[in-house]
Structures are given as C-alpha cells and as structure tokens.
Amino acid sequence: MASSLSTTPVEDSIRNKLNELLQPSTLKITNDSWQHRHHAAMRESGGGNGETHFSIEVVSDAFKGKRMMQRHRMIYGALNEEFNSLGLHALSLTTRTPEEATQTQQ
C-alpha cells in the first residue's frame, strides 16, 4: 500500500501493484481526474479525492497470448482495493506486448 504521507496515494498504489503484477517495460500513468470534476458522480462526492480517473499505458510480456479484455481484467482485478476503498472511479487503458509496441512505433 502507498505511504499515507504521499500526496498521490492512489497513483502510487496503482504504480506499485502494476509494476509487481506485470513487470512492465513501460508504465505511464496520467491523472485525468481534473477533467471529470463536473460529472454528477464527482460533484456528489465533493469532486472526489483528486485521484478518481487515470489513463494508463502499459507494455508487458505478461500480455502475450491475451486478448484486450483479458489484459484489462488483469489490471482491474489488481486494482480492486483502489476501486472499492480508495475512490478510484475509472481507467482508460492502453495495453500492449513489447512486439505490439514496436509495431505501433513503426
């Protein structure tokens, strides 16, 4: 779990869990929460905790042989605590194998 002294405990927890689970060659996490403050669910919770919406780009060998839905389920499963207890509301995921990432760059 992320340190209680952190100013970004949800992001830190996401980073730690995905690094441990996927051992990625690339992991980019962007906090998009500010773009969603006006949504009804966020207004009802006072704007959330400032760590409700993230875009995540991850490149990992762990995705080899897995379809996009299976990859996303791996990530959502790993972040169950963040969704249920830490205020995480939504993710935008880009998941690739190293080979797919190389093809995308060409």
Backbone torsions as a table, in degrees:
resi	resn	phi	psi	omega
1	MET	NA	147.8	-179.5
2	ALA	-68.6	153.6	179.7
3	SER	-64.4	142.1	178.7
4	SER	-70.5	-12.2	178.7
5	LEU	-85.0	-10.9	-178.0
6	SER	-69.2	146.5	174.0
7	THR	-87.8	-6.8	178.6
8	THR	-133.3	61.2	-174.3
9	PRO	-63.2	-35.8	-179.5
10	VAL	-69.1	-48.2	178.3
11	GLU	-60.1	-42.6	179.1
12	ASP	-61.5	-42.0	179.9
13	SER	-65.8	-42.2	176.7
14	ILE	-59.1	-49.1	-178.4
15	ARG	-59.6	-47.0	-179.1
16	ASN	-62.0	-47.1	-177.0
17	LYS	-67.2	-42.1	-178.6
18	LEU	-71.5	-35.4	174.7
19	ASN	-61.4	-43.5	-179.0
20	GLU	-67.7	-45.5	-176.5
21	LEU	-71.0	-45.0	-168.5
22	LEU	-105.2	-16.5	-175.1
23	GLN	42.6	58.9	-171.6
24	PRO	-73.9	152.2	171.1
25	SER	-83.0	-24.7	175.7
26	THR	-137.9	133.3	173.2
27	LEU	-143.8	109.3	178.3
28	LYS	-117.7	124.6	-179.3
29	ILE	-121.3	125.4	179.9
30	THR	-120.9	126.5	177.8
31	ASN	-82.3	111.0	-179.6
32	ASP	-102.3	11.6	-172.5
33	SER	-57.1	-38.1	-177.8
34	TRP	-58.9	-25.6	-178.9
35	GLN	-78.2	-10.2	-173.3
36	HIS	-118.6	7.7	-178.1
37	ARG	-58.8	-30.4	-175.8
38	HIS	-81.5	-10.6	179.5
39	HIS	-64.6	147.0	-175.8
40	ALA	-54.2	-45.9	-178.1
41	ALA	-63.1	-34.9	-179.9
42	MET	-75.1	-38.0	177.1
43	ARG	-62.8	-40.1	-179.3
44	GLU	-63.6	-29.9	-179.7
45	SER	-99.2	20.5	177.9
46	GLY	71.8	26.0	179.5
47	GLY	90.9	3.4	-178.7
48	GLY	74.0	-166.7	-177.4
49	ASN	-99.0	10.3	-178.0
50	GLY	83.9	0.8	178.6
51	GLU	-137.7	65.6	-175.3
52	THR	-111.8	-28.8	-175.1
53	HIS	-130.5	129.7	-179.6
54	PHE	-135.9	146.3	166.4
55	SER	-103.2	132.6	-177.7
56	ILE	-128.9	126.8	172.8
57	GLU	-113.9	124.1	-177.7
58	VAL	-137.3	134.4	175.8
59	VAL	-117.5	122.4	-175.3
60	SER	-153.2	143.5	172.2
61	ASP	-64.0	-22.6	-179.4
62	ALA	-62.4	-16.7	-179.0
63	PHE	-88.6	-7.2	-178.7
64	LYS	-58.0	132.1	178.2
65	GLY	77.3	4.5	-178.9
66	LYS	-111.2	140.8	175.5
67	ARG	-77.3	164.9	-177.4
68	MET	-54.4	-44.4	-178.5
69	MET	-61.8	-40.1	178.8
70	GLN	-65.3	-39.5	178.4
71	ARG	-62.5	-46.0	-178.9
72	HIS	-65.2	-38.9	178.2
73	ARG	-62.9	-37.0	176.7
74	MET	-57.7	-46.2	-177.1
75	ILE	-69.8	-48.0	179.6
76	TYR	-61.0	-39.3	177.9
77	GLY	-62.5	-40.8	180.0
78	ALA	-67.1	-26.4	-174.8
79	LEU	-105.2	22.6	-179.5
80	ASN	-54.9	-45.1	-179.6
81	GLU	-62.1	-40.3	-178.9
82	GLU	-64.5	-38.9	177.6
83	PHE	-70.5	-42.1	-174.1
84	ASN	-83.1	-27.9	-172.0
85	SER	-126.8	-21.7	-172.6
86	LEU	-109.6	7.3	173.4
87	GLY	89.8	3.9	177.1
88	LEU	-65.3	132.8	-174.4
89	HIS	-114.4	-39.3	-174.8
90	ALA	-156.2	150.1	175.9
91	LEU	-127.2	145.7	167.6
92	SER	-114.0	115.4	-171.1
93	LEU	-111.8	137.0	167.7
94	THR	-122.7	114.8	-175.0
95	THR	-123.5	127.1	-178.0
96	ARG	-140.6	154.7	167.2
97	THR	-83.7	164.9	176.6
98	PRO	-57.4	-37.6	178.8
99	GLU	-64.4	-43.3	178.0
100	GLU	-63.8	-39.0	179.1
101	ALA	-64.2	-39.8	179.2
102	THR	-65.4	-42.2	179.1
103	GLN	-63.4	-37.6	179.9
104	THR	-65.6	-34.2	-178.2
105	GLN	-75.9	-19.9	-177.8
106	GLN	-83.2	NA	NA
